[in-house]
Amino acid sequence: MMVNSAKMERKSFMFFVLTIVMASLIMGINLKENGIVIERGKHFPIVREPLTGKYNISINNAGIEIVLSRDLANEYEGKFLAVYAYKSNDDLFVILKMVINGKIQISAKEEASFEVKLRNGKVESVTKAGKDVSFYSILKYAKEHNLNYGLQRCLLGKQCAKICPVSAIAEFVADNSQQGRGRIIPRINSASCIKCGLCINRCPTNLIVEK
């Protein structure tokens, strides 16, 4: 009986050790995406705060001028940001513009880059805006009718969603908080996210950063 008991104890111990080893291996599994080794649990992604209060938009007969704060201008000089304006609560237009000398200039004749359709606050589609869709007219309309408009980091390329190996970024939504003012942002599913950091590295405007 003592021999059998000892054997059972050894088996239990070996099973315990094997369980620990397997758990360690699972936690340490590396994925590989486009030749890049991805480590689990190293980078916790978050969406940065809105740009509200860091720029000023003015409209005149010639077009739109957006003056960025010094910090924002230093971060994005020579880079693209997205200016957006709502035509209705579920329909907005976006134009991508480069920051030059701390400003964004949009002439009255410039066409919008994209049209974004929403359903229940979620992005349903992003399509190329039709020809002759004046972004100036849409932003002016939004201002006159108390609809959301502003400046955002998301360029709508969805590169963060495309590179995610576990589809933790499955949707983009309108941030309808007081500060968000309807900006479009990715929604990160924290339950699915493996914190690999690929979305952080891929985002061209640093909208997604490490916590």
N, C-alpha and C positions, 0 to 999 in steps of 0.2 A: 504493500500500500504506500509505504514511504517513497519507494522508487517511482511509482506512478505519479505520486504527488509532486515529486521533484521534476519529473518530465513535464507535467502540466504547467508548473511554475516557469520552467525554461521556455516552453512554448508561448506562454502568456507574455513573458519578458521580450522574447523575440518579436512577437506580434506588436508589442508596444513600441519597440525600437523601429520596426518597419513602418509603423504608422507615422512616427515622428519624421523619419527620413522622407517618406512620401509627401508629407505635408510641407516639408522644407523644399522639396523639389518643385511642388506645385506652386508655392509662393514665389519661387525663384525662377520660374519658367520665363524665358525670353522669347518674344515673338520677333519675327523678322518682316519688315515692310520696306520694299524697294531697296533692299540691301542694307537697311538701317536696323541695328539691333535695338529692340524696344524692351526696356525693363519695367516691370510692374511696380506700382506703388511709389514712384519717385517724384512725380510732378502732378500736383493737384491744380487743374485748370479752373480759372474763374473768368467771368466777363467783367471788363472794366466799367467804371462808372460812366454815366452820360457826359457829354461835352457841354451841357447846359451851363451858362455863366462864363464860359471860356472864349466866347466869340460874340461879335455883334454883326447883325445883318441889316443892311440898309438897301432900300429900293428907290430907284429914280427912273426917269424916262429912258435912260440909256441902258439900264440893266440892274444887276444885283452885285453888291460888294459885301464880302464877308471879311471882317478884320479879326484875326486870331489873337489871343493873349500871347504874351511873350513866351511862356512855357510851351504852349501848344504850337506856336510858330517854330520854335527851336526843334521840337520833336518831329514835325511833319514838313519842314521846308523841303521842297523838291519832291514831295510824295503826294499821292492821291488820297483824297477824302471824298465822302459822298454827301451831297446836299439833297435833301428830300422835301417833298411837299405833298400833302394829301389833297386829292380832288373830292373825295368822300371818305366816310369812315372806314371803308374797306378797299380803297383804291388810292395808291400813291405813286408818284413819279420820282425818279432819282436821276441825278446827273453826277458823273464822276469828274472831279476837277483837281488839278495840281495846285498845291500851295506855292505861291511865288511871292517873295518878299513879305511873307507873313500875311498874305491876303489871298482870297479866291475871288476872281472876277467872272461874272456870267453876263454875256451880252443879252439884249432883249430878243435876239433872233436865234439864240442857241437852242438846239433840240435836246429833249430829255434823253438819257441813255437807256433807262429801263422803266417799265411799268410793273408794279407789284400788286397782285391781287391777294386780299386777305379773306379768310373765313374763320369766324370765331376767334379773331386775334392771331391766327396762325397764317404763315405765308403759304398760299395755295399755288401761286405761279409767279415766276419772274420771266418776263419776255422783253425783247427789244422794243423800245417805244416806237410808235408809228412816226412816219415822216411828218414834218411840219407841226409836231407837238412842241410848242414853245414852253420851255421850263419856266421862263420868266412869267408867262401868263398864269401858269399853274400855281406858282408860289404866291403871286400877287392875289390870286383868287383865294388861296388858303388863308392868307393874312386877313383879307376883307371879310371872310366868312368864319373866322375863328376856328379854323382847322389847324392841325399840327403841321409844322414845318421846322427844319433846322439842319444841323450838321451832325453826321454820324461817322463812326469808324468803319462799319461793315460795308464792304464794296459789293456784296451779293454774289461773289464768285463761288461761295460754298466750298472753298478748298479745305476748310477744317473738317467738314462732314465727309468729304471724299477721301481724306487720308486716314480717318479714324478706323482702326482695324476691328472695332467691335460695334460700330454704328451707334456710339453713345450720343452723337449729335444728329438726331433724326429729323429735327424740325427747327425752323426759324420763326420767331414770334415778334409781335409789336410790343415794345416796352411802353405800356400806357400809364406808367407811374407819373407823378407830377414832374419829376426831373427828366424822365425818359422821353416825354413828349412824342411818343409814337415811333421812336427810332427802332430799327430792325436789328435784332440780336439772335445769336444761336442759343438754343436751349440745350444745356449739357445734362444728360441723365447720369447723376452721380452714382446710381446703383449699377449701371453698366460700365461706367468709365473705369479703365484699368490704370489711369494716371501715367500713361506712357510719355506724354509731353509732345506728341507729334503735332497736335492742333496748335499748341503754343508756338512751335517753331515755324509752322506753315502760315499762320495768319500774317498777311502783309502789313497790317496797320497796328499790330499789337493790341487788338481788341481783346483777345484771349491771352491772359498772362498766368504765371504761376502764383498760387496763393502764398 
